[in-house]
Amino acid sequence: MAAAHQVSAVIFDLDGTILDTERATRDVLNEFLAAYGKVPDPEKEEKRLGQMYLESTTGIIRDYGLPLTVEEYSKAMHPLYLKRWQKANPLPGVKRLVKHLYKNRVPLAIASNSIRRNIDHKVPKLEDWGECFSVILGGDQVPNGKPSPDIFLESAKRLGVNPSSCLVIEDSVVGVKGAKASGAKAVAVPSLQSQRKHYNIADIILYSLLDFDPELWGLPPFEDRIQGVLPIDPLISTAQIGDRILNNLHRVVSDERTYDCIPDQISGIYLGWAKSKVHGFSKVVIGTGWDFSQQTVERVMVVEFLDYSGKIETEPVKLLVIGYIRKLQSTDDILQALSITDEDRSIARDALDLPTFSEYAHDLHFS
């Protein structure tokens, strides 16, 4: 396919783009404010996404009337965040993309609004592929943080490329604004699905980097699908199986644990294994996405059992998601978008017989 734009370097945001730090630290502010008899305001916290550290900290102290200076607040919060950062995992598709670009000699950078000291605590979570980034910049290393373009201009300078030939991958609106102001192209992978409508300034909006198409940017294509399936790092979910929608397709009844290990960016048709006390292991096709038709945006998940056509008991079922088949065609009607096709079933049945995927039908992987 003809590339819409030829890029010569790629710049990644860190929090919410490479690492799922937002999920890992989601309850830290709640716990901290509870000691002062305060409760976080979701609307205000959403607006803080991607802000510079000082701006965010000053805003929290002001908005909740905390009797603390910025220094006192930082001293109290830093160890809490430090502990949670160790639990942050790479987001789906990012490790694959970074290694692919590095293998093809595409210069890479991390440009984050976090202060450099905090970045240095998070980068070890990337293990060996953290070395793929030749430039790492924090918001305190440039005159102005995002949405100013300073950090992207400096990243491009250190990479030795023109900003207009860079592609920036961001999860926040302020990051996308900064990228566009620098002259770079921007791919948005929103970490807050309720805010997707605010990302229209981006050149492309994705649900996750599993959908990233290198050829669109003049980059070498991926060649790692196995019989139409992209292997992913396993994601586990404990689900209550609800009413049958059609044939063997059931809606998942979620509780507070169902999506604990499922990143908000996960959307599309997947394959995996289900395990229950009654039915043992079963091949499954899993569809998940977001319902934007209501005032509150909600995740929806459906499961189709490929090995069992009888009544599915209402006991909890463990789901292990291990492969990505395709993105959803439309999200206007979420249940229609989550419909499983004959091709999906055929791909899943065949792939789950391959060693790459069949090895997961084992108790060890469901613990």
Disulfide bonds with the S-S distance in Angstrom:
none
